[in-house]
């Protein structure tokens, strides 16, 4: 997981840094709100899952809100795979 405060074009760094994980999801935690539909579509196609504070999900296009994970969901996921 990588932490960036802005996703504008920087999310692609995740792809470069996690090239060996091409077939797996990559998770990007951000504080940035309201990322464009075009960027969200690109992220989805590259298997980058956005992780944000639950209160921010409503700032993203409705079409993508179900694809965005809350921090809690991400933590629960990590706990589950660590078992």
C-alpha positions, 0 to 999 in steps of 0.5 A: 500500500502506498500513501499519497495526498494527491492522486492526480497522475501520481497514482501511476507510481503505484503501477511502477512500484508494484509491477510484480503485482500485475495480476493482483489488486493494488491499494492506494490510500488518499485524502484527495476527494472527487477524482475524475471518472476518467482517472477512476476508470483507468485505476480500475482497469489497472486493478488499483483500489482506492481507499479513502475515509468513509466520509469522502466516498460521497465526493466521488462519482456515484458510478464508482462509489461501490468500488472504493474501499473505506479505510475500515474495509481495507483494515478488515481485509488485511486482518483477514489475509493475515490469519 
